[in-house]
Amino acid sequence: MVKTLLVFPPFWEPSQPYLSLPALTAWLRQQGCEVRQWDLNLEFHDRVISQVWLERLLLTRNTEQVRQVLPLEAVVRDFLPQVDAAKDLLRSPQYYEPLAFVEAKAVLEKAYQLLSLPFAPSQCSKRAILLPYRESSSDELAKATADKASNPFLDFYQHYALPELEKNLPDLVGISIADTTQLVAGLTLARMLRERWPQLHITFGGALFSKFAAALVEKPNPGFELFFHSMVSGEGELPLLGLIRALENQSDFASVPGLVWRDQQGQVHRNEPGLPVPMNELPPPDFEGLPLDRYWVPEPILPLLGSKDCYWKDCSFCDHYVSYAPRYRLRKPALMAQDMVLLAQKYGVRRFSFGDETLSPNYARQLSQSLLAQNLDLKWSILSRLQKEFDPETCELIAQGGCQFIMYGLESAHPRVIELMAKGTDPEIAVQVYRNTDAAGIYNYSFIFFGFPTETRAEAETTVRFVEQNHSIMHSLGAGYFFLQKFAPIFKNREKFGITMVHDQDLQDDWSISVRYETLEGLSQEEASEFHQAFMRYLKTLYGQPLWLVDNSRSTLFHYLCHHGKAWMQNYDFTGQVEVQVSS
C-alpha cells in the first residue's frame, strides 16, 4: 500500500487548519488509503518564532550585520523570552483581553521582523516572507529555493522537517499551495525531498497550482526537473486517488483525471479533469493528526465548505473558478448540519467558518433549521452576496441557528462601476441587507477595493460616501486596490475595460498571476493605492479605533465576536490605549 503524506507548507496565518488537507484526508481514508496530514505551516510558526530558534539564528547567522542593527545581547536577554509567552497568551483566555492581545501580537510581529536579519535581504512579517526573487517566474523560484543565505525555509527544513520525515518516510508527498505566500516554502521542501529521497513521488495541487497547468505544458522545467513529478489541476479527490492507485499498480498516469505529468520520454501530458465527486458523497473533513490545541487561538475554528464554485460566477475581476470543476454544487444543508454535530462532538469544538465563495441566504436558512433541530450551541461564519433574500425573517432565523458573522463583497457603491464589474448588486438593496443583519444581531464585514479600470476619483468617492452614510450598520470592512488577475475574465477582454498596456515582464513570466497595467482613463494603480491609504486613514476618523482596525484577521474578529458579542465589537475603542499602524 502506498503511504501518502499531505503537507500544507508555510506561509499562512497559524490560526486554524486549512481545509484542503482534512477534506482530502477524509476522502482518501474513506477509500481505504493510508494517509497522514502535516500542517507544516503551523510547525514553522510555532518552532521558528520562538526563543530558542531565534536565539540560535541571531547568534550564528549574519552576526556582524545583526549587531549593527540592534543590541544583540539585550534582545536575547530581554526580548526573546517574551515571544513564547506571547504565543501562550494567544492560546489562553487572555486572548480576549484587548490590551493583552494587542501587546502579544506586537511582540510576535517584532519577532517576525527579527527573522529578517539572519536572512537579509529577505523581508519577514506576520503576513509573508519575501525573498529577493520574482515569485512569478519558475526560473527565479529555482534560484530562491537554493539560496541558503536568504531562504529561511532551507534552515527550518534541514533542522526540523527532514529529520521528522525520516522517522516515517512516505511513498507519495502531496503539497497543497493555496497562494503565492507558500510558493517558496513549498518548492523548497519539494526540492530538498527530491534531492535526499529520489524514490519519493512528489505532487503539487491547490488553488494556485491549478492556474499553472497550461504553463507547465509549455515550459516543463525547472518545475518537473527540480520540484515535482506531477501536479493536480482542479479538485483533488479523484486525481489523488487515481495517482495512488497508479503508483500501487506501477502503471502510467494516463488515466488519472486532472493530472499534469511527464512521461519517461520527457513529454508532459495534461489529462482531462473528469467528473468531480458529488458533494453529498464526500465524508466530513477529518482533522485527526492535526494538533488543534496548538493553533494560536484559545479554541479551534474548523473550516467547512457547503458548496463548490460560485452560483453567481459573473464577476469580471474574479479568478477563483480555476480551481473548481465547472459547475456549482451543494452539500445538502441537513447533511452539513450532521457534519457540524459530528465534528463538534468528536473534537469538542463550537466554532466553524464556511469558506464557500458565496453561501446563499437560502442555504443558510436550511442549515439553520437543521441546526436548531439539533439544539446545539454552535457558532459559524459565512461569505455571501448582498442580495434581497437576506430579509428580516431570514436574518432572524440564521442568527438563531448560530450565524454570527457574514462577510460581503461590496467592492464598490457606484452603479457604473458595479455594472462594469458584473457584480449584480444594488447599493439600495445592500443598505437593506446591512440593516437586516444588524437588527438580527449578526455582525458584518465588507470587502471594498478602489481603482477598477476606468473608475474615476469621483466614482471612488461615491463608495467612501456610502460607507460614511451607513457606517453604523456596516460594522467592519477591509479595503484594497485593484490588481489585474491573468485568469480573470477582465484580462481576456481587457481592451473593453480601457486597459491600454500590460507589463511585458508580467506577461513573460510563466507563473505570473497578477499583471501590472495602464489605462487611458480613471485612477492609475499608483493613484488607487494612494486613494486606498487615504481611505484607511479616514476610517479612523469615522469609526475611531475598533478591533478590526487594530487586527483585521477574520479569525480574530470571529473569536472576539463569539466571546464578547456584537455590541462590544461595535463599541470598544482602542483610541488612547495603543498606538497601531492602520492597515487593510
GIRABEL-V79433 format. One record per residue. N is the residue number from 1. NEAR is the number of other C-alpha atoms within 12 Angstrom. Layout:
N;NEAR  N;NEAR
This chain:
1;17  2;28  3;27  4;38  5;38  6;43  7;46  8;44  9;46  10;41  11;35  12;34  13;32  14;37  15;36  16;37  17;43  18;44  19;35  20;39  21;43  22;38  23;32  24;42  25;37  26;30  27;31  28;36  29;29  30;20  31;21  32;17  33;25  34;26  35;38  36;33  37;40  38;36  39;41  40;43  41;42  42;31  43;32  44;34  45;41  46;35  47;28  48;36  49;41  50;33  51;33  52;20  53;32  54;40  55;32  56;24  57;32  58;36  59;25  60;18  61;26  62;23  63;22  64;16  65;20  66;28  67;21  68;11  69;18  70;18  71;19  72;27  73;16  74;14  75;24  76;27  77;16  78;15  79;26  80;33  81;24  82;28  83;37  84;28  85;27  86;33  87;38  88;27  89;30  90;36  91;28  92;23  93;19  94;24  95;30  96;30  97;22  98;31  99;25  100;23  101;33  102;32  103;28  104;31  105;33  106;28  107;31  108;38  109;28  110;26  111;37  112;36  113;30  114;42  115;43  116;35  117;36  118;34  119;34  120;29  121;23  122;28  123;24  124;33  125;28  126;30  127;25  128;28  129;36  130;33  131;33  132;23  133;25  134;26  135;31  136;31  137;30  138;32  139;28  140;26  141;36  142;32  143;25  144;34  145;37  146;29  147;24  148;22  149;24  150;30  151;37  152;45  153;46  154;30  155;32  156;34  157;35  158;21  159;19  160;22  161;33  162;28  163;16  164;17  165;29  166;17  167;10  168;16  169;24  170;30  171;30  172;41  173;43  174;47  175;48  176;50  177;42  178;31  179;33  180;34  181;28  182;38  183;46  184;43  185;44  186;46  187;48  188;38  189;47  190;45  191;38  192;31  193;36  194;27  195;20  196;18  197;21  198;20  199;17  200;30  201;37  202;43  203;43  204;49  205;45  206;42  207;34  208;36  209;42  210;37  211;38  212;38  213;36  214;25  215;31  216;35  217;26  218;19  219;25  220;32  221;27  222;26  223;41  224;35  225;26  226;28  227;39  228;39  229;41  230;46  231;49  232;47  233;44  234;42  235;40  236;43  237;43  238;31  239;41  240;49  241;37  242;31  243;42  244;40  245;27  246;23  247;26  248;21  249;13  250;13  251;15  252;22  253;34  254;23  255;25  256;33  257;33  258;38  259;44  260;43  261;41  262;28  263;18  264;12  265;8  266;15  267;17  268;29  269;34  270;33  271;27  272;23  273;31  274;23  275;20  276;28  277;26  278;22  279;29  280;22  281;19  282;31  283;31  284;38  285;36  286;35  287;39  288;23  289;22  290;31  291;24  292;28  293;26  294;27  295;34  296;38  297;37  298;32  299;33  300;36  301;41  302;42  303;34  304;38  305;42  306;41  307;33  308;34  309;32  310;32  311;23  312;25  313;27  314;23  315;28  316;33  317;36  318;32  319;30  320;35  321;32  322;32  323;35  324;34  325;31  326;20  327;22  328;24  329;26  330;31  331;29  332;24  333;28  334;25  335;27  336;34  337;37  338;25  339;32  340;42  341;30  342;24  343;29  344;27  345;16  346;17  347;26  348;20  349;27  350;31  351;39  352;40  353;38  354;38  355;30  356;34  357;33  358;34  359;40  360;34  361;35  362;26  363;36  364;44  365;31  366;26  367;40  368;37  369;28  370;29  371;33  372;26  373;17  374;21  375;15  376;24  377;26  378;35  379;38  380;42  381;43  382;42  383;36  384;37  385;38  386;40  387;32  388;28  389;23  390;37  391;27  392;24  393;20  394;31  395;37  396;27  397;32  398;39  399;38  400;29  401;33  402;39  403;45  404;44  405;45  406;49  407;42  408;39  409;34  410;44  411;45  412;43  413;41  414;33  415;24  416;25  417;37  418;33  419;23  420;29  421;35  422;24  423;29  424;28  425;32  426;26  427;32  428;19  429;21  430;34  431;31  432;24  433;39  434;40  435;29  436;32  437;40  438;33  439;27  440;30  441;33  442;44  443;46  444;47  445;42  446;39  447;32  448;33  449;39  450;46  451;41  452;45  453;44  454;33  455;39  456;27  457;26  458;20  459;28  460;39  461;27  462;24  463;36  464;33  465;21  466;26  467;38  468;22  469;16  470;26  471;28  472;22  473;32  474;38  475;42  476;48  477;38  478;35  479;37  480;28  481;33  482;37  483;30  484;36  485;30  486;34  487;30  488;26  489;26  490;30  491;30  492;18  493;20  494;28  495;19  496;18  497;31  498;24  499;29  500;20  501;21  502;24  503;19  504;14  505;18  506;23  507;24  508;20  509;25  510;34  511;39  512;33  513;35  514;32  515;30  516;26  517;33  518;29  519;28  520;18  521;19  522;25  523;31  524;30  525;31  526;20  527;25  528;31  529;25  530;20  531;31  532;32  533;24  534;24  535;33  536;34  537;23  538;23  539;31  540;27  541;17  542;24  543;32  544;25  545;32  546;33  547;41  548;41  549;40  550;37  551;33  552;27  553;28  554;36  555;36  556;36  557;41  558;44  559;38  560;37  561;36  562;33  563;25  564;23  565;22  566;31  567;22  568;21  569;36  570;32  571;21  572;27  573;23  574;26  575;19  576;12  577;18  578;21  579;15  580;24  581;18  582;27  583;25  584;29
